[in-house]
Amino acid sequence: MNVAAAAPKAYQSLYGLERFLRESALPQRTLHLVKLRASQINGCAFCVEMHSHEAKKEGETDERLFTVAAWRDAPFYTDAERAALALTEASTRLSDRPDPVPDEVWQEAAEHYDEESLAALVVAIAAINAWNRISVTTRAVPGSYR
C-alpha cells in the first residue's frame, strides 16, 4: 500500500514535522541517532536502512552507526547523545515497564538540552515512531525510497 498516495494530507503533515526538526535547535547528528535507534527497536528495516544512509551522507562515522544499538557500551557518544538515546528507548518502549519514562531519564535529557531542543527531541521520537509504524505495517522495502 502506498499511504502517501492514499492519504496525502497525512503524509504532508508528517513531512511538516520533518521540516520542523531539520530547522530545530536539536543537533542533526542527534536527530539521526534517535531515528536510527527507534527504528532498530521497532524493527523497521526500511527506516534503519534509510536513516543509516542519511546519517552517513551527512558525515556520521561508521563506528557510531555500527554501535548505536549498543550505545551504552560504546565510547563514541557524547553525554548529551546518550541522554537522547536513553529518552528515545524509554519513549519508544512505553509498554515495557510500569514507569515508561523514569524521572532520571527525563532529568538527564533536561540537563543536556534546553527547553526548545528538548521539545524537538520529544517530537522527533514521536515522529520516527509514527514513520516506523507506517513502514512496518505497509511492509516498506528497504532501499525503495532511493
TAWO-V37600 format. One record per backbone hydrogen bond with DSSP energy under -1.0 kcal/mol. CO is the residue of the C=O (numbers start at 1). NH is the residue of the N-H. Records with the same first field share a line. If there is no record, write none. Layout:
CO=NH ; NH
//
This chain:
2=6
3=7
7=11
8=12
9=13
10=14
11=15
12=16
13=17
14=18
15=19
16=20
17=21
18=22
19=23
27=31
28=32
29=33
30=34
31=35
32=36
33=37
34=38
35=39
36=40
37=41
38=42
39=44
40=43
43=45
44=48
45=49
46=50
47=51
48=52
49=53
50=54
51=55
52=56
53=57
54=58
55=60
56=59
61=65
62=66
63=67
67=70
68=71
70=73
78=82
79=83
80=84
81=85
82=86
83=87
84=88
85=89
86=90
87=91
88=92
89=93
93=96
102=106
103=107
104=108
105=109
106=110
107=111
109=113
114=118
115=119
116=120
117=121
118=122
119=123
120=124
121=125
122=126
123=127
124=128
125=129
126=130
127=131
128=132
129=133
130=134
131=135
132=136
133=137
134=138
135=140
141=144
143=146
//
